[in-house]
Amino acid sequence: MFNFEAALETIPRQTVLCVGDLMLDDFVYGEVARISPEAPAPVLAVRRSELVVGGAGNVACNVAGLGARCVFVGVIGEDDAGRTLATRVASVPLIKSHLVIDSSRPTTRKIRFVSEHHSTHLLRADWESSKPIGGETENRVIEHALAALPRVGAVVLSDYAKGALTAPVIRAVIEAANKLAKPVIVDPKGKNFSIYMGATLITPNWHELADAVRRPLISEQDIALASAEIMGEVGSEAVLVTRGEAGMSLIATGGEYVHVAAYPVKVRDVSGAGDTVIATLAVMLASGADLEAAMRTANAAAAVVVGKRGTATVSAMELRTRLLPAASLAPEEKILFDWNSLDERLMEWRRAGLRIGFTNGCFDLLHPGHIKLLTQAHAACDRLIVGLNSDASVKRLKGEGRPMQDVHARAEVLAALEAVDLVVIFEQDTPRELLRRIRPKVLVKGGDYRREEVVGHDLVEADGGEVILIDLVPGFSTTRIVRKSRAAAE
């Protein structure tokens, strides 16, 4: 099974070459409240605007957003939009850009007018030229791309049909990459995919694939057959079809067909989601992932980015949180040995008006009694902190042979529980000092205590909090389980 966590840790060591059509995305956000008296057109009351690096530049920004390095080669015009793009791209530390200036063409620029409340695109205005580059501009693009190839782990050709990716540019990059055994991932445009001959992976969306094979695609079998047809035409190792809310489908050499469903998310904006997908694919292939693992990672990245407004990127931490089970992330997110990190978490929760609860114990061998205590404790508050006795503290309280599990094991088991929001280890025999630090509004203990016997009840009640006692589950006790186990062993 592919180790996603290990692969994600290698991302900072990867470098991707991205060649393609650079554009400036301008988002104008506001609300429509009336119709213009001059014409039957809605009036957008503008609240804010945002300039974003778009097109192939967004692929580069997504590579950098993940924490990998990117060498970017593109073309800009000799105009304000081009100068803005050059400044924006240069400001991203992990991107090394080679922008060729062509004074004969405008920098591609798109302005999108968006209803912010409904996240609806009302209108788009474009400044662009689809005329292919040529002459010195084309030669310089090829020169920059080939010079970067030896030091990268993967190559992206991001084709937006704005003229930067001419047939000679595509041919030169793919042939040179193949000689160096570098994977080439292509985000294609147009109906003729044969110009990408020799690429490793082609990533059309459903509609682009249908246009390329010149027939509608209705069923899964239709998609698989069309992908195999393109693979034969291009000579690629695989075709990955992005299908929006339906997820992604991959067919590789040998006819293996793999489909992954899209994550259930609230979609805010799909602008640039394809750029996120291809950037993630490239970074993962550079790190040594196989095609299926790269696809599953890209699917998770897409789920993160469509939940954001405008052309966005995804970070390695966001990707990791989406990709890995919550229980596997819990130890680093929920366990605190250093109390100095506690204040920041408490401040954040109090600022949000959350009710903080606390319970404590050794939790040596977790049993149903513990589960009931923790779930009912969480029901009485918004965030539950569990104070956990250190190994030395347990030994002093329970005697030789205890704890059965060390503090790291006990903390990880607790952190994996949904009811537990934070585990804080304390060295003292009682949690009184920790309670002074936390100042919870709810203090929870088992029903085998009386209120006045609960350590710290006076502190909590003096601070306006309350003490709650939870009935025990009959027949369950860690001490009883340990004695029974030892008796059976003897």
C-alpha positions as CSV (number, residue, x, y, z in Angstrom):
1,M,0.0,0.0,0.0
2,F,1.3,3.4,-0.9
3,N,2.5,5.5,2.0
4,F,0.9,8.9,1.5
5,E,2.3,10.4,4.6
6,A,5.9,9.5,3.6
7,A,5.3,10.9,0.1
8,L,3.9,14.2,1.5
9,E,7.0,14.6,3.6
10,T,9.2,14.5,0.5
11,I,7.4,17.4,-1.3
12,P,9.9,20.1,-0.2
13,R,12.6,18.2,-2.0
14,Q,10.8,18.1,-5.4
15,T,11.1,20.5,-8.3
16,V,8.6,20.7,-11.2
17,L,9.1,22.5,-14.6
18,C,5.9,24.2,-15.8
19,V,5.6,25.6,-19.3
20,G,2.4,27.2,-20.6
21,D,0.0,30.0,-21.1
22,L,0.3,32.7,-18.3
23,M,-2.6,35.0,-17.6
24,L,-3.8,37.6,-15.1
25,D,-7.0,36.8,-13.4
26,D,-8.9,39.9,-12.0
27,F,-11.9,39.1,-9.7
28,V,-14.3,41.9,-9.0
29,Y,-16.7,41.0,-6.1
30,G,-19.9,42.8,-5.2
31,E,-23.7,42.5,-5.0
32,V,-26.4,43.2,-7.5
33,A,-29.2,45.2,-6.0
34,R,-30.7,47.1,-9.0
35,I,-31.0,47.3,-12.8
36,S,-29.2,50.0,-14.6
37,P,-31.5,52.9,-15.8
38,E,-29.4,53.2,-18.9
39,A,-30.0,49.6,-20.1
40,P,-31.6,46.4,-18.9
41,A,-28.4,45.3,-17.2
42,P,-27.7,44.5,-13.6
43,V,-25.5,46.9,-11.7
44,L,-22.8,45.3,-9.6
45,A,-22.0,47.4,-6.4
46,V,-18.3,46.6,-6.1
47,R,-17.0,45.8,-2.7
48,R,-13.5,44.5,-3.4
49,S,-11.3,43.2,-6.2
50,E,-8.5,40.7,-6.3
51,L,-5.6,40.1,-8.8
52,V,-4.4,36.5,-9.1
53,V,-1.8,34.8,-11.2
54,G,-3.8,32.5,-13.5
55,G,-3.5,29.9,-16.3
56,A,-0.3,28.0,-16.2
57,G,0.9,30.5,-13.6
58,N,-1.7,29.1,-11.3
59,V,-0.2,25.6,-11.8
60,A,3.2,27.1,-10.7
61,C,1.6,28.7,-7.7
62,N,-0.1,25.4,-6.7
63,V,3.2,23.6,-7.0
64,A,4.8,26.2,-4.7
65,G,1.7,26.2,-2.4
66,L,2.3,22.5,-1.8
67,G,5.8,23.3,-0.7
68,A,7.7,22.1,-3.8
69,R,9.9,24.3,-6.1
70,C,8.8,25.3,-9.5
71,V,10.6,26.5,-12.6
72,F,8.1,28.4,-14.7
73,V,8.5,29.3,-18.4
74,G,5.9,31.6,-20.0
75,V,5.2,34.6,-22.3
76,I,3.9,38.0,-21.4
77,G,3.2,41.2,-23.4
78,E,5.0,44.5,-23.0
79,D,2.1,46.0,-21.0
80,D,0.8,46.8,-17.5
81,A,-0.8,43.4,-17.1
82,G,2.5,41.7,-18.0
83,R,4.5,43.8,-15.6
84,T,2.0,43.0,-12.8
85,L,2.3,39.3,-13.6
86,A,6.1,39.5,-13.5
87,T,6.0,41.2,-10.1
88,R,3.4,38.7,-8.7
89,V,5.3,35.6,-9.9
90,A,8.6,36.9,-8.7
91,S,7.1,37.4,-5.2
92,V,6.5,33.7,-4.7
93,P,9.7,32.4,-3.1
94,L,9.5,28.8,-4.5
95,I,9.0,29.9,-8.1
96,K,11.9,30.6,-10.4
97,S,10.4,32.3,-13.5
98,H,11.6,32.8,-17.0
99,L,9.1,35.2,-18.6
100,V,9.7,35.9,-22.3
101,I,8.4,39.4,-23.3
102,D,6.7,39.5,-26.7
103,S,5.7,43.1,-27.6
104,S,3.6,41.9,-30.5
105,R,0.9,40.4,-28.3
106,P,-1.1,41.4,-25.2
107,T,-0.7,39.7,-21.9
108,T,-3.7,37.4,-21.4
109,R,-6.0,39.0,-18.9
110,K,-9.5,38.0,-17.7
111,I,-11.8,40.0,-15.5
112,R,-14.6,38.1,-13.7
113,F,-17.5,40.0,-12.1
114,V,-18.8,37.9,-9.2
115,S,-21.8,38.1,-7.0
116,E,-20.1,37.5,-3.7
117,H,-23.3,36.5,-1.7
118,H,-24.3,33.9,-4.3
119,S,-20.8,33.0,-5.5
120,T,-22.2,33.5,-9.1
121,H,-20.1,34.7,-12.0
122,L,-22.1,37.4,-13.7
123,L,-19.7,38.4,-16.6
124,R,-16.2,37.8,-17.8
125,A,-14.2,40.2,-20.0
126,D,-11.0,38.9,-21.8
127,W,-7.9,40.6,-23.3
128,E,-6.0,37.9,-25.2
129,S,-4.4,36.6,-28.4
130,S,-4.6,33.0,-29.5
131,K,-2.0,33.6,-32.2
132,P,0.9,31.2,-31.7
133,I,4.2,32.6,-30.7
134,G,7.1,32.3,-33.2
135,G,10.6,33.3,-34.1
136,E,12.8,34.5,-31.2
137,T,10.0,34.2,-28.6
138,E,9.5,30.5,-29.4
139,N,13.2,29.9,-29.4
140,R,13.7,31.5,-26.0
141,V,10.8,29.5,-24.5
142,I,12.4,26.3,-25.7
143,E,15.9,27.4,-24.5
144,H,14.7,28.2,-21.0
145,A,12.7,24.9,-20.7
146,L,15.5,22.6,-21.9
147,A,18.0,24.3,-19.6
148,A,15.8,23.6,-16.6
149,L,15.0,19.9,-17.4
150,P,18.1,18.2,-15.8
151,R,17.2,19.6,-12.3
152,V,13.5,18.8,-12.2
153,G,11.6,15.7,-11.2
154,A,8.5,16.2,-13.5
155,V,7.3,18.5,-16.3
156,V,3.9,20.1,-16.8
157,L,2.6,21.4,-20.1
158,S,-0.3,23.7,-19.2
159,D,-2.1,24.5,-22.5
160,Y,-4.8,27.2,-22.5
161,A,-4.6,27.7,-26.3
162,K,-3.3,31.2,-25.9
163,G,-0.3,30.5,-28.2
164,A,2.6,29.8,-25.8
165,L,2.6,26.0,-26.4
166,T,3.3,25.7,-30.1
167,A,3.9,22.4,-31.8
168,P,7.8,23.0,-31.8
169,V,7.7,23.9,-28.1
170,I,5.7,20.9,-27.1
171,R,7.8,18.5,-29.3
172,A,11.1,19.9,-28.0
173,V,10.1,19.6,-24.3
174,I,8.6,16.1,-24.5
175,E,11.5,14.7,-26.5
176,A,14.1,16.1,-24.1
177,A,12.1,15.0,-21.1
178,N,11.8,11.5,-22.4
179,K,15.6,11.3,-23.0
180,L,16.0,12.2,-19.3
181,A,13.2,9.9,-18.1
182,K,11.2,12.8,-16.7
183,P,7.4,12.3,-16.5
184,V,5.5,14.8,-18.6
185,I,1.9,15.7,-17.6
186,V,-0.2,17.5,-20.1
187,D,-3.4,19.6,-19.5
188,P,-4.6,19.6,-23.1
189,K,-6.6,21.9,-25.3
190,G,-8.3,21.5,-28.7
191,K,-9.4,18.4,-30.5
192,N,-6.0,17.2,-31.7
193,F,-4.2,15.5,-28.9
194,S,-1.6,13.9,-31.2
195,I,0.6,17.1,-30.8
196,Y,1.3,15.8,-27.3
197,M,2.8,12.5,-28.7
198,G,5.1,10.9,-26.1
199,A,3.7,12.5,-23.0
200,T,3.4,10.4,-19.9
201,L,0.0,11.5,-18.7
202,I,-2.8,13.4,-20.5
203,T,-5.5,15.0,-18.2
204,P,-8.6,16.1,-20.2
205,N,-11.9,16.8,-18.6
206,W,-14.9,14.9,-19.7
207,H,-16.0,17.4,-22.3
208,E,-12.4,17.8,-23.8
209,L,-12.2,14.0,-24.1
210,A,-15.5,13.8,-25.9
211,D,-14.4,16.6,-28.3
212,A,-11.1,14.8,-28.9
213,V,-12.8,11.5,-29.9
214,R,-15.7,13.4,-31.6
215,R,-18.5,11.5,-29.9
216,P,-20.6,11.8,-26.8
217,L,-19.5,9.9,-23.7
218,I,-22.4,8.5,-21.7
219,S,-21.2,5.5,-19.7
220,E,-18.1,4.4,-17.8
221,Q,-17.3,2.1,-20.7
222,D,-17.5,5.1,-23.1
223,I,-14.9,7.0,-21.0
224,A,-12.7,3.9,-20.8
225,L,-12.8,3.3,-24.5
226,A,-12.2,6.9,-25.4
227,S,-9.3,7.1,-23.0
228,A,-7.7,4.0,-24.5
229,E,-8.2,5.5,-27.9
230,I,-6.4,8.7,-26.9
231,M,-3.6,6.7,-25.2
232,G,-3.0,4.8,-28.4
233,E,-3.0,8.0,-30.5
234,V,-0.6,9.9,-28.2
235,G,1.5,6.9,-27.0
236,S,1.1,8.0,-23.4
237,E,1.3,5.7,-20.3
238,A,-2.1,6.8,-19.1
239,V,-5.1,9.2,-19.5
240,L,-6.8,10.8,-16.4
241,V,-10.2,12.2,-17.0
242,T,-11.4,14.8,-14.5
243,R,-15.2,14.6,-14.2
244,G,-16.2,17.4,-11.7
245,E,-18.6,16.2,-9.1
246,A,-18.3,12.6,-10.5
247,G,-14.6,12.4,-9.5
248,M,-11.8,11.2,-11.7
249,S,-11.1,8.2,-13.9
250,L,-7.7,6.8,-14.8
251,I,-6.9,4.3,-17.5
252,A,-3.3,3.1,-17.9
253,T,-1.3,0.9,-20.2
254,G,-2.7,-2.6,-20.0
255,G,-6.3,-1.4,-19.8
256,E,-6.6,-1.1,-16.0
257,Y,-9.5,1.4,-15.3
258,V,-9.6,3.1,-11.8
259,H,-12.3,5.5,-10.7
260,V,-12.3,7.6,-7.5
261,A,-15.4,9.5,-6.4
262,A,-15.2,13.2,-5.6
263,Y,-15.1,14.2,-1.9
264,P,-18.5,15.5,-0.6
265,V,-17.7,19.2,-0.2
266,K,-19.5,22.5,-0.5
267,V,-18.4,23.9,-3.8
268,R,-17.7,27.7,-3.7
269,D,-15.7,28.1,-6.9
270,V,-14.2,25.7,-9.5
271,S,-12.0,28.3,-11.1
272,G,-8.5,26.9,-11.4
273,A,-9.3,23.5,-9.9
274,G,-7.8,21.8,-12.9
275,D,-4.6,23.7,-12.3
276,T,-4.5,22.3,-8.7
277,V,-5.1,18.8,-10.0
278,I,-2.2,18.9,-12.6
279,A,0.2,20.6,-10.1
280,T,-0.5,17.9,-7.5
281,L,-0.1,15.1,-10.0
282,A,3.3,16.5,-11.1
283,V,4.6,16.9,-7.5
284,M,3.5,13.4,-6.6
285,L,5.0,11.8,-9.7
286,A,8.2,13.7,-9.0
287,S,8.2,12.2,-5.5
288,G,8.0,8.7,-6.9
289,A,4.2,8.0,-6.5
290,D,2.5,5.7,-9.0
291,L,-0.3,7.0,-11.2
292,E,-3.2,5.8,-9.0
293,A,-1.6,7.3,-5.8
294,A,-1.0,10.6,-7.6
295,M,-4.6,10.6,-8.8
296,R,-6.0,10.0,-5.3
297,T,-3.8,12.8,-3.9
298,A,-4.9,15.2,-6.7
299,N,-8.6,14.3,-6.0
300,A,-8.1,15.3,-2.4
301,A,-6.4,18.6,-3.4
302,A,-9.3,19.4,-5.8
303,A,-11.7,18.9,-2.9
304,V,-9.8,21.5,-0.8
305,V,-9.5,24.2,-3.5
306,V,-13.1,24.1,-4.8
307,G,-14.2,25.1,-1.3
308,K,-12.3,28.4,-1.7
309,R,-13.3,31.5,-3.6
310,G,-11.6,32.5,-6.8
311,T,-8.4,31.0,-8.2
312,A,-6.8,29.3,-5.2
313,T,-4.1,27.0,-4.1
314,V,-3.8,24.2,-1.6
315,S,-1.1,23.8,1.1
316,A,0.5,20.5,2.1
317,M,-1.2,20.7,5.5
318,E,-4.6,21.1,4.0
319,L,-3.9,18.2,1.6
320,R,-2.6,16.0,4.4
321,T,-5.7,16.8,6.5
322,R,-8.0,15.9,3.6
323,L,-6.1,12.8,2.6
324,L,-5.2,11.1,5.8
325,P,-7.7,9.7,8.4
326,A,-8.4,12.1,11.3
327,A,-7.1,9.5,13.8
328,S,-3.7,9.4,12.1
329,L,-3.4,13.2,12.5
330,A,-4.7,13.3,16.0
331,P,-1.4,12.7,17.9
332,E,0.4,15.8,16.5
333,E,-2.8,18.0,16.7
334,K,-4.2,16.9,20.0
335,I,-1.4,15.9,22.4
336,L,0.5,18.5,24.4
337,F,3.5,17.7,26.6
338,D,4.6,21.3,26.8
339,W,2.2,23.5,28.7
340,N,3.5,26.6,27.0
341,S,1.6,25.6,23.9
342,L,-1.7,25.3,26.0
343,D,-2.4,29.1,26.4
344,E,-2.7,29.8,22.7
345,R,-5.2,27.0,22.2
346,L,-7.2,28.1,25.2
347,M,-7.2,31.7,24.0
348,E,-8.5,30.6,20.6
349,W,-11.3,28.6,22.1
350,R,-12.3,31.4,24.6
351,R,-12.3,34.0,21.8
352,A,-14.8,31.8,19.9
353,G,-17.0,31.7,23.1
354,L,-16.5,27.9,23.5
355,R,-17.3,26.2,26.8
356,I,-14.2,24.3,28.0
357,G,-14.5,21.0,29.9
358,F,-11.9,18.9,31.8
359,T,-11.4,15.4,33.1
360,N,-8.3,13.5,34.0
361,G,-7.0,10.0,34.8
362,C,-4.4,7.4,34.0
363,F,-6.4,5.7,31.2
364,D,-3.9,2.8,31.2
365,L,-6.2,0.3,29.4
366,L,-9.1,2.0,27.7
367,H,-12.5,0.3,28.4
368,P,-16.2,1.0,28.0
369,G,-16.3,2.9,31.3
370,H,-13.7,5.3,30.0
371,I,-15.7,5.8,26.7
372,K,-18.9,6.6,28.6
373,L,-17.1,9.1,30.8
374,L,-15.4,10.9,27.9
375,T,-18.5,11.0,25.6
376,Q,-20.7,12.3,28.4
377,A,-18.1,14.8,29.5
378,H,-17.9,16.1,25.9
379,A,-21.6,16.4,25.8
380,A,-21.4,18.9,28.7
381,C,-19.0,21.2,26.9
382,D,-17.8,22.4,23.5
383,R,-14.1,21.4,23.9
384,L,-12.9,18.6,26.2
385,I,-9.4,18.6,27.6
386,V,-8.1,15.3,29.2
387,G,-5.4,15.6,31.8
388,L,-3.2,12.5,31.5
389,N,-0.9,11.3,34.3
390,S,2.7,10.8,33.2
391,D,4.3,7.4,33.6
392,A,6.1,8.4,36.8
393,S,2.8,9.8,38.2
394,V,1.0,6.5,37.4
395,K,3.7,4.4,39.0
396,R,3.5,6.5,42.2
397,L,-0.3,6.2,42.3
398,K,-0.8,2.5,41.1
399,G,2.5,0.9,42.2
400,E,5.1,-1.3,40.4
401,G,4.1,-2.8,37.1
402,R,2.0,0.2,36.1
403,P,1.3,1.7,33.7
404,M,0.8,-1.2,31.4
405,Q,1.3,1.2,28.4
406,D,3.7,4.2,28.3
407,V,2.4,7.7,28.2
408,H,2.8,8.1,24.4
409,A,0.6,5.0,23.7
410,R,-2.0,6.1,26.2
411,A,-2.1,9.6,24.8
412,E,-2.4,8.4,21.2
413,V,-5.4,6.2,22.0
414,L,-7.2,9.1,23.7
415,A,-6.4,11.5,20.9
416,A,-7.9,9.2,18.4
417,L,-11.3,9.5,20.1
418,E,-13.7,12.0,18.6
419,A,-14.9,13.1,22.1
420,V,-11.4,14.2,23.1
421,D,-10.2,17.6,21.8
422,L,-6.9,17.9,23.6
423,V,-4.7,15.6,25.8
424,V,-2.3,17.4,28.2
425,I,0.2,15.3,30.1
426,F,1.0,16.3,33.8
427,E,3.8,15.0,36.0
428,Q,2.1,15.8,39.4
429,D,0.1,13.2,41.4
430,T,-3.0,15.4,41.0
431,P,-4.2,17.8,38.2
432,R,-4.6,20.7,40.5
433,E,-1.8,22.8,39.0
434,L,-3.1,22.0,35.5
435,L,-6.6,23.1,36.5
436,R,-5.3,26.4,37.6
437,R,-3.8,26.8,34.1
438,I,-6.8,25.8,32.2
439,R,-9.7,27.2,34.3
440,P,-12.4,25.0,32.8
441,K,-16.1,25.7,33.1
442,V,-16.9,22.0,33.5
443,L,-15.0,19.5,35.6
444,V,-16.0,15.9,35.1
445,K,-15.2,12.8,37.1
446,G,-16.7,9.3,37.7
447,G,-19.6,8.6,40.0
448,D,-17.4,6.8,42.5
449,Y,-16.4,10.3,43.7
450,R,-18.3,12.7,45.8
451,R,-18.3,16.3,44.6
452,E,-16.1,17.5,47.5
453,E,-13.6,14.7,46.8
454,V,-12.9,15.8,43.2
455,V,-9.5,17.5,43.0
456,G,-9.9,21.1,42.0
457,H,-13.7,21.3,42.5
458,D,-13.1,24.4,44.7
459,L,-11.1,26.1,41.9
460,V,-13.6,25.5,39.2
461,E,-16.6,26.5,41.3
462,A,-14.9,29.6,42.5
463,D,-14.4,30.6,38.8
464,G,-18.2,30.1,38.1
465,G,-17.8,26.6,36.7
466,E,-19.6,23.3,37.7
467,V,-18.6,19.8,38.7
468,I,-20.4,16.9,36.9
469,L,-20.3,13.2,38.1
470,I,-20.8,10.5,35.5
471,D,-22.2,7.1,36.6
472,L,-19.7,4.3,36.1
473,V,-20.3,1.3,33.9
474,P,-20.6,-1.7,36.2
475,G,-17.9,-4.3,36.0
476,F,-15.2,-2.3,34.2
477,S,-12.0,-1.2,35.9
478,T,-8.4,-1.0,34.6
479,T,-7.1,-2.5,37.9
480,R,-9.6,-5.3,37.6
481,I,-8.5,-6.0,34.0
482,V,-4.8,-6.1,34.9
483,R,-5.4,-8.5,37.9
484,K,-7.5,-10.8,35.7
485,S,-4.9,-10.8,33.0
486,R,-2.1,-11.5,35.4
487,A,-4.1,-14.3,37.0
488,A,-4.7,-15.9,33.7
489,A,-1.0,-15.7,32.7
490,E,0.0,-17.3,36.0
